């Protein structure tokens, strides 16, 4: 694994899954070999890439609970260069089952360390909207964490708690965890409040905030119903183009 990036925020509806799918697909189109790991019990990244959760034989649940090898859970997608470990219907119970497991916060880290097949350039982990055991596993197994932040009134409130969690993970579980960056999502610069939030976030966090941001865009909302990323739905849409720009920026950031 060359880079493992957890995409996290304990708030729901801030673009984690949309970012996971579209950023992974964008990097794949830039000739990167990419794996998307869906550990959100809602399984939206799985369905968003055209996979029926009810038909999943082995997925992220099996990594956590059944010690399945990572290579046994990887499926190809319709996007060349993009692979997925899908969520299954059983994943909703994994949080409770993990409580009794030894080393419960580092199950996913061990899965990655045992992986010996062809490496990926990028691994993205689509985290659930909660700071729970599953999310802690993602942070403990990752090199970096990307925070998706909706440009709205309560944005900074939840961000403080998440940053504190990242510091605690770095101190107790994963000293190598670094910030990949903060990605602003659902940005509408016609809205004065949105502009003010963006200015505040950029002023406080500086270069940690991605230069490019993701606009509100109907094509981003439509694409999951077709089981494809936005660029496969409408490559010319502002949403698809924005994620391509973010992918290029991620590569430049190194």
Secondary structure, DSSP 8 states (H G I E B T S, - for coil): ---EEEEE-SSSSSSHHHHHHHHHHHHHHTT--EEEEE--TT-HHHHHTT--GGG-SS-HHHHHHS---GGGTEEE-SSTTEEEE---GGGGGHHHHHTTSTTGGGHHHHHHHT--SS--SEEEEE--SS-SHHHHHHHHH-SEEEEEEESSTTHHHHHHHHHHHHHHHHHHT-TT-EEEEEEEESB-TTSHHHHHHHHHHHHHHGGGB-SS--B--HHHHHHHHHTS-HHHH-TTSHHHHHHHHHHHHHHHH-
